[in-house]
Amino acid sequence: MEAASGNPRNGSPDPAGVSSASTPPATPPAPDRFPSGEADFIALCNALRVTDSVRATAWTIYEKVSSMNGVLVDCHLKKELWGICIFTAAVDLDEMTFTFTELLKSLNISVCKFVHLIKEMDVNMDTISTKVDSTISRLKKKYDILFALYQKFERTCGLIYVDQSSYQTSELSSSLVLKLCWIMFLLAKGKVLQMEDDLVISFQLLLCVLDYFIKLLPPAVLKEPYRSVSTVSANGSTRTCRRGQSKTVRTTKTDTEIKVIEELCKEHDCNLDEVKNVYYSTFIPFLNSVGFTAVNGLPEVENISSKYEEMYLKNKDIDARLFLEKDGTLQYDHMECLQLERTPTKNSSSEDSPVVLPQTPVRAAMNTIQQLMMILNSASDKPSDKLMSYFNNCTVNPMEDILERVEKLGCIFKEKFAEAVGQGCAEIGSQRYRLGVRLYYRVMESILQSEEKRLSVHNFSKLLNINIFHTSLLACALEVVMATYGRNTSQSGSVNMETDLSFPWIINILDLKAFDLFQAIESFIKAEPNLTREMIKHLECCEHHIMGSLAWQSDSPLFERIKQWKERDGQADQTDPTNGFTQPPQHNHTAADLYLSPTKSPKRKASSASMHSPLNPNAQSSLVNQPVKQKSTSLSLFNRKVFWLAYMRLNNLCSRLLPDHPELERLIWTLFQHTLQNEYELMKDRHLDQIMMCSMYAICKVKNIDLRFKTIVTAYKELTNANQETFKRVLITEGQYDSIIVFYNLVFMQRLKTNILQYASNRPPTLSPIPHIPQSPYKFSNSPLRVPAGNNIYISPLKSPYKFSEGLLSPSKMTPGSRILVSIGESFGTSEKFQKINQMVCNSDRHLKRGAEVSTAPKPLKRLRFDIEGQDEADGREHLSGESKFQQKLAEMTSTRTRMQNQKLHDGTDVSTTEQK
């Protein structure tokens, strides 16, 4: 039954089992024990200046790895394996005497190759500690960001500077210009940003560096339009410098001095205010700190390089100057990695799917930010008049508390953002917080409008005076903003969200419990129909993170909710949680239902009037005195979603490991579900996947299926969002952690032994039903929405990843609906008129209504994408002056339909049939 005989802390159920991450390394051998034939290993250690303890530990790791069959036994990989072992030992012992680039140079391999090899060793041995894994992840993320930025830097310089042959002199060459710009950027990035994997701030900082050098270089070396705008800026700044005696760079700019940075922002679709914020609050203080001024002209490359060298040696990571030399250690290895500029596309043969061109990580980040800005363009960072009316209608007006809470949390956010990113970035944090506040007020208003329609009440005093409701809603809004700006795409095309500001950072700084945030996520998504697919997907991932581990932390309110429910009715009287398995995990309840749902045991039923008005203060008082006998709405929803997520992950793992034993999946699921439902204390400070892997091992054990924990762990690593800390660091007892094997032997099997043995008998437990499995509870249709009244006019949400300044989709890349739309008229009206249309259709009081014959509920109308001034949605052509043909056609169609409806009233003609004819 047990996973390992003898001492369960041996870390393995079999000879190839999983080693414990917390197990200390074996006693290192004395230096004289190294084989005389391995002089190359000694030479490598000497070249890297490693200590005796690192050398001995590295050799021990190498002996362990090389003794395993099939693990990097190729003699050509021996030196690379030595390097990995030395790196692993140095990180674990905190005795790093070499930089990462020095190690790569000694091994003559690239970053990609090194990461691939260390992952290979981890797959076969599972001996890489979480500390080493974290270090490798940080280095790889930094490399991905630097690689993306350098690619963008090269392309941008090609647009700014003329060919080398046109201007090269003995003092100035194109290579020198690029070297000055790039090394200055690296120095600024390292000095300013503590969190170096922030792609957006890094790129904005790069634009500031380019602006600095464009103004210092002679106009002859610049292409248009930078030659012209730099001349204007130079004239303005020269006059100012002559008047001023200070040698420090000023912290303000005149209109003429920002012409260059305006042009750079326009070229790259960057928000000018954000870049100016980075310039004033970050770049100028950096210039002053290192003593660089425009008065002194171009800085010496040796001076900049020496300052960067000092910083690089201190950090012991990647020497990014080598990008300039096309050094092999920093080149993207196409044998190990996929191409950089790759964007997943749908089947290009599908007529309904627009063609998506490849985009770089920087372009993807800028476009994602633009999409967020389009949502918040008309929003305010103050409550709207409509919200104010809701506040005034409350028995207890919540406005003062809301404003005070927003201000207080804003100070906390700004402080914590600066601590994570860099003290010079505090104002950038304030800027992002204001965007989150805009979204918070916008979504709150949408939620209240929906509640008003649903319940026909105007007094929301109970809901609007709940602190957790507001903090959760604001946290959702801020997480959308942080994820939008933190969207770091790796070179393989995957979206990498793991940074210092990644979820759950936001709930930690706001002192919000994960289970409380869970109650707001789905209502937040439903209340904001303009969220992009990426934003929705990110919030769904946050929800999964909460259900997987965060909600199960020992201080979570979840356990008190479960305890109250079990004490209230007792085990025999409980509603079977599996009753909802055939229903999708998405719910029809609102945020009000979840935050106001009863959790105490009732003594008698409340009146039906109270039930239908949970937001009415008078009705709510009766609910307090006579709570309804029902399970907490939020707890019921949480259980249903947890079971759905648990089965989805189990099904994925079973398909990888047990394709020849499909009958075992139902048994494993039954044990898994039983543990979550009846032994929920096992989840405290643990992860859902830990229970899943133990359930799989236990069932296979009693059914005599040879499935080792090592095999389970290897397959588990391939699952989405899998983290090796999940199986290497599992809570055993309070404050004590060990491997998943030790947890199985000492905790899981001991608690569930009797139940597990039932599966080996002739009368196994009743099998649990399979939960309803939709593709995703947040799948929203991308199909074009038809304009009401039966006309062949459709509105489609914007799907293009192109530069927003280049217009929207061309005819060859449009949906059928958008092609029909363009066929009505050759061009659209002026942007001012369509702004009015946007305001009308974005009003949440208006919804698309289906035809009279369709009984489905109305859906919110997507915002029309006519925000780009002077361009046509189809082909980017300029608008016609005056009233467009499109508007004329709409007017004609409306008039025609009115006449036909009148005719129908007189002679009974079928309007829709006539229109089709």
Secondary structure by P-SEA (a helix, b strand, c coil): cccccccccccccccccccccccccccccccccccccaaaaaaaaaaacccaaaaaaaaaaaaaaaacccccccccaaaaaaaaaaaaaaaaaccccccaaaaaaaacccaaaaaaaaaaaaaacccccaaaaaaaaaaaaaaaaaaaaaaaaaaaaaaccccccccccccccaaaaaaaaaaaaaaaaaaccccccaaaaaaaaaaaaaaaaaaaccccccccaaaaaaaaaaaaaaaaaaaccccccccccccccaaaaaaaaaaacccaaaaaaaaaacaaaaaaaaccccccccccaaaaaaaaaaaaaaacccccccccccccccccccccccccccccccccccccccccccccaaaaaaaaaaaaaaaaccccccccaaaaaaaaaccccaaaaaaaaaaaaaaaaaaaaaaaccccaaaaaaaaaaaaaaaaaaaaaaaaaaaaaaccccccccccccaaaaaaaaaaaaaaaaaaaacccccccccccccccccaaaaaaacccaaaaaacaaaaaaacccccaaaaaaaaaaaaaaaaccccccccaaaaaaaaaaaaccccccccccccccccccccccaaaaaacccccccccccaaaaaccccaaaaaaaaacccccccaaaaaaaaaaaaaaaaaaaaaaaacccccccaaaaaaaaaaaaaaccccccccccaaaaaaaaaaaaaaaacccccaaaaaaaaaacccccccccccccccccccccaaaaaacccccccccccccccccccccbbbbccccccccccccccccccccccbbbbcccccccccccccccccccaaaaaaaaaccccccaaaaaaaaaaaacccbbbbcccccccccccccccccccccccccccccccccccaaaaaaaaaaaaaaaaaaaaacccccaaaaaac
